[in-house]
Amino acid sequence: MPYYMVSHFSVTDPATFQEYPPVATPILSQYGGKLLSLTGLAGLQARAVIEGTPQHVATAIVEFDSREALERWYNSPEYQVVIGLRTDSTEGWVIGAPALQPPPQ
């Protein structure tokens, strides 16, 4: 069953954060992660605010085959080497969420 990582964050140190995507994206792909949406960062398509006032400037949604796949990526030695580029340059949160299972008919 698909499992999703959703993150919302503000960039507090743009110089450090700009180093993160080029090194993190290949690791994400290596572990089967598929970036489905990334909005709110400079140079990206603007998001549509439907309701409320977003507290963070960026939203990312990544799909994995399972929760275990997400955890393998997150805890991988490769990602642990670069995670500080994100955590030291942003404020926000990251959660994992399962795909919605429709009720049986």
C-alpha positions in Angstrom: 0.0 0.0 0.0 1.4 3.4 -0.8 2.7 5.5 2.0 3.3 9.2 1.8 5.8 11.6 3.4 4.4 15.1 3.8 6.6 18.0 4.9 5.9 21.7 5.6 8.7 24.0 6.2 10.2 27.5 6.2 13.7 28.0 4.9 15.7 29.8 7.5 19.1 29.6 5.8 18.7 29.7 2.0 22.4 29.3 1.3 22.6 26.0 3.2 19.2 24.8 1.9 20.1 25.3 -1.7 22.7 22.5 -1.3 20.1 20.0 -0.1 17.9 19.2 -3.2 20.8 18.3 -5.6 22.2 15.7 -3.1 18.9 14.5 -1.5 16.9 13.9 -4.7 19.1 11.1 -6.0 19.0 9.4 -2.6 15.2 9.7 -2.6 15.0 8.0 -6.0 17.5 5.3 -5.0 15.1 4.3 -2.2 12.0 4.3 -4.4 10.6 7.7 -3.3 8.6 9.7 -5.9 8.3 13.4 -5.4 4.6 14.1 -6.2 4.4 17.8 -5.3 6.8 20.6 -4.2 5.4 24.1 -3.9 6.2 27.3 -2.2 9.9 27.6 -2.8 11.3 30.4 -5.0 11.3 29.4 -8.6 8.5 26.8 -8.3 4.9 27.0 -9.2 2.9 28.8 -6.6 0.4 26.8 -4.5 -3.3 27.7 -4.3 -4.3 28.5 -0.7 -7.8 27.2 -0.4 -8.4 27.8 3.3 -6.4 29.3 6.2 -3.1 31.0 6.4 -0.2 28.6 5.7 2.5 29.0 8.4 5.3 27.5 6.3 6.4 28.5 2.8 7.0 25.1 1.3 5.1 21.8 1.0 6.5 18.5 -0.3 4.6 15.3 -0.9 6.6 12.1 -1.6 5.2 8.6 -2.3 6.8 5.4 -1.2 5.7 1.8 -1.8 5.3 1.3 2.0 6.0 2.8 5.4 9.0 0.5 5.6 10.3 1.9 2.3 10.0 5.5 3.7 11.8 4.4 6.9 14.6 2.7 4.9 15.2 5.9 3.0 15.0 8.2 6.0 17.3 6.0 8.1 19.7 5.1 5.2 23.4 5.9 5.7 23.2 8.0 2.5 20.4 10.2 3.7 21.8 10.6 7.2 24.9 12.2 5.6 22.9 15.0 4.0 19.8 15.4 6.4 21.6 18.1 8.3 21.5 20.4 5.2 17.7 20.3 5.6 17.3 20.2 9.4 19.9 23.0 9.9 18.3 25.3 7.3 14.6 24.9 7.8 11.9 24.9 10.5 8.8 22.8 10.1 7.6 19.2 10.3 7.6 15.9 8.4 5.0 13.2 8.8 4.3 9.8 7.3 0.8 8.9 6.3 -0.8 5.8 4.7 -2.8 5.9 1.6 -6.6 6.1 2.2 -8.2 2.7 2.2 -11.8 3.0 0.9 -14.3 1.0 3.0 -15.3 -2.3 1.6 -18.6 -2.2 -0.4 
